[in-house]
Amino acid sequence: MQLSKKMRLDEAKRYVADKLGVSVMDLCDSTVMRRLREDLDIGVITAVAGAAKGLEAKARIADLLGVRINCVERLKSKMGL
């Protein structure tokens, strides 16, 4: 968010927290974020069978936050999406 939307750190944290429906403090809570990542299927730090990984997780994050991620865009263009 800092790079793609030129936001300051506090503003970027608020933006992401609002998009995820959590508080800014929850972004730092590993337990809350793991549950949220599992619920939204946007990938977790340690792999879980059947959960999104790699580019799939990045694509879900890009859609959820409304941002453009270059590797996701390249994959979509190669796939003709």
PyMOL commands that place a pseudoatom at each C-alpha (Angstrom):
pseudoatom trace, name=CA, resn=MET, resi=1, chain=A, elem=C, hetatm=0, pos=[0.000, 0.000, 0.000]
pseudoatom trace, name=CA, resn=GLN, resi=2, chain=A, elem=C, hetatm=0, pos=[2.895, 2.310, 0.708]
pseudoatom trace, name=CA, resn=LEU, resi=3, chain=A, elem=C, hetatm=0, pos=[4.345, 1.771, -2.749]
pseudoatom trace, name=CA, resn=SER, resi=4, chain=A, elem=C, hetatm=0, pos=[1.282, 1.121, -4.888]
pseudoatom trace, name=CA, resn=LYS, resi=5, chain=A, elem=C, hetatm=0, pos=[-0.948, 3.837, -3.427]
pseudoatom trace, name=CA, resn=LYS, resi=6, chain=A, elem=C, hetatm=0, pos=[1.762, 6.119, -2.010]
pseudoatom trace, name=CA, resn=MET, resi=7, chain=A, elem=C, hetatm=0, pos=[0.357, 5.938, 1.527]
pseudoatom trace, name=CA, resn=ARG, resi=8, chain=A, elem=C, hetatm=0, pos=[2.195, 6.608, 4.729]
pseudoatom trace, name=CA, resn=LEU, resi=9, chain=A, elem=C, hetatm=0, pos=[2.598, 3.611, 7.064]
pseudoatom trace, name=CA, resn=ASP, resi=10, chain=A, elem=C, hetatm=0, pos=[-0.241, 4.530, 9.453]
pseudoatom trace, name=CA, resn=GLU, resi=11, chain=A, elem=C, hetatm=0, pos=[-2.584, 5.259, 6.554]
pseudoatom trace, name=CA, resn=ALA, resi=12, chain=A, elem=C, hetatm=0, pos=[-1.643, 1.983, 4.836]
pseudoatom trace, name=CA, resn=LYS, resi=13, chain=A, elem=C, hetatm=0, pos=[-2.310, 0.001, 8.013]
pseudoatom trace, name=CA, resn=ARG, resi=14, chain=A, elem=C, hetatm=0, pos=[-5.731, 1.630, 8.405]
pseudoatom trace, name=CA, resn=TYR, resi=15, chain=A, elem=C, hetatm=0, pos=[-6.572, 0.903, 4.754]
pseudoatom trace, name=CA, resn=VAL, resi=16, chain=A, elem=C, hetatm=0, pos=[-5.649, -2.789, 5.046]
pseudoatom trace, name=CA, resn=ALA, resi=17, chain=A, elem=C, hetatm=0, pos=[-7.389, -3.163, 8.418]
pseudoatom trace, name=CA, resn=ASP, resi=18, chain=A, elem=C, hetatm=0, pos=[-10.573, -1.610, 7.008]
pseudoatom trace, name=CA, resn=LYS, resi=19, chain=A, elem=C, hetatm=0, pos=[-10.492, -3.875, 3.938]
pseudoatom trace, name=CA, resn=LEU, resi=20, chain=A, elem=C, hetatm=0, pos=[-10.013, -6.943, 6.156]
pseudoatom trace, name=CA, resn=GLY, resi=21, chain=A, elem=C, hetatm=0, pos=[-12.615, -5.839, 8.694]
pseudoatom trace, name=CA, resn=VAL, resi=22, chain=A, elem=C, hetatm=0, pos=[-10.239, -5.858, 11.676]
pseudoatom trace, name=CA, resn=SER, resi=23, chain=A, elem=C, hetatm=0, pos=[-8.613, -3.241, 13.879]
pseudoatom trace, name=CA, resn=VAL, resi=24, chain=A, elem=C, hetatm=0, pos=[-5.110, -1.940, 13.230]
pseudoatom trace, name=CA, resn=MET, resi=25, chain=A, elem=C, hetatm=0, pos=[-3.991, -3.693, 16.432]
pseudoatom trace, name=CA, resn=ASP, resi=26, chain=A, elem=C, hetatm=0, pos=[-5.308, -7.005, 15.070]
pseudoatom trace, name=CA, resn=LEU, resi=27, chain=A, elem=C, hetatm=0, pos=[-2.869, -6.725, 12.157]
pseudoatom trace, name=CA, resn=CYS, resi=28, chain=A, elem=C, hetatm=0, pos=[-0.058, -7.360, 14.670]
pseudoatom trace, name=CA, resn=ASP, resi=29, chain=A, elem=C, hetatm=0, pos=[-1.826, -10.248, 16.410]
pseudoatom trace, name=CA, resn=SER, resi=30, chain=A, elem=C, hetatm=0, pos=[-0.574, -13.471, 14.808]
pseudoatom trace, name=CA, resn=THR, resi=31, chain=A, elem=C, hetatm=0, pos=[-3.461, -15.561, 16.150]
pseudoatom trace, name=CA, resn=VAL, resi=32, chain=A, elem=C, hetatm=0, pos=[-6.141, -13.222, 14.812]
pseudoatom trace, name=CA, resn=MET, resi=33, chain=A, elem=C, hetatm=0, pos=[-4.389, -12.867, 11.473]
pseudoatom trace, name=CA, resn=ARG, resi=34, chain=A, elem=C, hetatm=0, pos=[-3.861, -16.617, 11.042]
pseudoatom trace, name=CA, resn=ARG, resi=35, chain=A, elem=C, hetatm=0, pos=[-7.576, -17.256, 11.597]
pseudoatom trace, name=CA, resn=LEU, resi=36, chain=A, elem=C, hetatm=0, pos=[-8.483, -14.432, 9.244]
pseudoatom trace, name=CA, resn=ARG, resi=37, chain=A, elem=C, hetatm=0, pos=[-6.049, -15.648, 6.576]
pseudoatom trace, name=CA, resn=GLU, resi=38, chain=A, elem=C, hetatm=0, pos=[-7.529, -19.145, 6.830]
pseudoatom trace, name=CA, resn=ASP, resi=39, chain=A, elem=C, hetatm=0, pos=[-11.110, -17.812, 6.665]
pseudoatom trace, name=CA, resn=LEU, resi=40, chain=A, elem=C, hetatm=0, pos=[-10.359, -15.626, 3.625]
pseudoatom trace, name=CA, resn=ASP, resi=41, chain=A, elem=C, hetatm=0, pos=[-8.118, -18.298, 2.054]
pseudoatom trace, name=CA, resn=ILE, resi=42, chain=A, elem=C, hetatm=0, pos=[-5.351, -15.813, 1.377]
pseudoatom trace, name=CA, resn=GLY, resi=43, chain=A, elem=C, hetatm=0, pos=[-2.483, -18.036, 2.484]
pseudoatom trace, name=CA, resn=VAL, resi=44, chain=A, elem=C, hetatm=0, pos=[-0.811, -18.578, 5.828]
pseudoatom trace, name=CA, resn=ILE, resi=45, chain=A, elem=C, hetatm=0, pos=[2.813, -18.558, 6.925]
pseudoatom trace, name=CA, resn=THR, resi=46, chain=A, elem=C, hetatm=0, pos=[2.907, -22.342, 7.387]
pseudoatom trace, name=CA, resn=ALA, resi=47, chain=A, elem=C, hetatm=0, pos=[1.203, -24.282, 4.625]
pseudoatom trace, name=CA, resn=VAL, resi=48, chain=A, elem=C, hetatm=0, pos=[-2.171, -25.879, 5.259]
pseudoatom trace, name=CA, resn=ALA, resi=49, chain=A, elem=C, hetatm=0, pos=[-3.360, -28.648, 2.960]
pseudoatom trace, name=CA, resn=GLY, resi=50, chain=A, elem=C, hetatm=0, pos=[-5.949, -27.360, 0.492]
pseudoatom trace, name=CA, resn=ALA, resi=51, chain=A, elem=C, hetatm=0, pos=[-5.376, -23.684, 1.354]
pseudoatom trace, name=CA, resn=ALA, resi=52, chain=A, elem=C, hetatm=0, pos=[-4.259, -21.053, -1.154]
pseudoatom trace, name=CA, resn=LYS, resi=53, chain=A, elem=C, hetatm=0, pos=[-0.509, -20.834, -1.702]
pseudoatom trace, name=CA, resn=GLY, resi=54, chain=A, elem=C, hetatm=0, pos=[1.809, -18.699, -3.784]
pseudoatom trace, name=CA, resn=LEU, resi=55, chain=A, elem=C, hetatm=0, pos=[0.239, -16.850, -6.702]
pseudoatom trace, name=CA, resn=GLU, resi=56, chain=A, elem=C, hetatm=0, pos=[-3.235, -18.055, -5.811]
pseudoatom trace, name=CA, resn=ALA, resi=57, chain=A, elem=C, hetatm=0, pos=[-2.923, -16.395, -2.396]
pseudoatom trace, name=CA, resn=LYS, resi=58, chain=A, elem=C, hetatm=0, pos=[-1.453, -13.243, -3.983]
pseudoatom trace, name=CA, resn=ALA, resi=59, chain=A, elem=C, hetatm=0, pos=[-4.338, -13.071, -6.462]
pseudoatom trace, name=CA, resn=ARG, resi=60, chain=A, elem=C, hetatm=0, pos=[-6.855, -13.332, -3.615]
pseudoatom trace, name=CA, resn=ILE, resi=61, chain=A, elem=C, hetatm=0, pos=[-5.030, -10.600, -1.672]
pseudoatom trace, name=CA, resn=ALA, resi=62, chain=A, elem=C, hetatm=0, pos=[-4.964, -8.322, -4.745]
pseudoatom trace, name=CA, resn=ASP, resi=63, chain=A, elem=C, hetatm=0, pos=[-8.724, -8.755, -5.214]
pseudoatom trace, name=CA, resn=LEU, resi=64, chain=A, elem=C, hetatm=0, pos=[-9.463, -8.303, -1.515]
pseudoatom trace, name=CA, resn=LEU, resi=65, chain=A, elem=C, hetatm=0, pos=[-7.396, -5.126, -1.113]
pseudoatom trace, name=CA, resn=GLY, resi=66, chain=A, elem=C, hetatm=0, pos=[-8.139, -3.741, -4.552]
pseudoatom trace, name=CA, resn=VAL, resi=67, chain=A, elem=C, hetatm=0, pos=[-4.482, -3.434, -5.545]
pseudoatom trace, name=CA, resn=ARG, resi=68, chain=A, elem=C, hetatm=0, pos=[-2.461, -4.439, -8.584]
pseudoatom trace, name=CA, resn=ILE, resi=69, chain=A, elem=C, hetatm=0, pos=[0.292, -7.009, -8.002]
pseudoatom trace, name=CA, resn=ASN, resi=70, chain=A, elem=C, hetatm=0, pos=[2.638, -7.288, -10.982]
pseudoatom trace, name=CA, resn=CYS, resi=71, chain=A, elem=C, hetatm=0, pos=[3.225, -11.062, -10.875]
pseudoatom trace, name=CA, resn=VAL, resi=72, chain=A, elem=C, hetatm=0, pos=[-0.530, -11.670, -10.660]
pseudoatom trace, name=CA, resn=GLU, resi=73, chain=A, elem=C, hetatm=0, pos=[-1.165, -9.345, -13.597]
pseudoatom trace, name=CA, resn=ARG, resi=74, chain=A, elem=C, hetatm=0, pos=[1.548, -11.075, -15.664]
pseudoatom trace, name=CA, resn=LEU, resi=75, chain=A, elem=C, hetatm=0, pos=[0.011, -14.482, -14.928]
pseudoatom trace, name=CA, resn=LYS, resi=76, chain=A, elem=C, hetatm=0, pos=[-3.458, -13.235, -15.890]
pseudoatom trace, name=CA, resn=SER, resi=77, chain=A, elem=C, hetatm=0, pos=[-2.168, -11.818, -19.180]
pseudoatom trace, name=CA, resn=LYS, resi=78, chain=A, elem=C, hetatm=0, pos=[-0.367, -15.069, -20.005]
pseudoatom trace, name=CA, resn=MET, resi=79, chain=A, elem=C, hetatm=0, pos=[-3.542, -17.000, -19.264]
pseudoatom trace, name=CA, resn=GLY, resi=80, chain=A, elem=C, hetatm=0, pos=[-5.639, -14.570, -21.299]
pseudoatom trace, name=CA, resn=LEU, resi=81, chain=A, elem=C, hetatm=0, pos=[-7.749, -13.423, -18.339]
for i in range(1, 81): cmd.bond("trace and resi %d" % i, "trace and resi %d" % (i + 1))
show_as sticks, trace
zoom trace
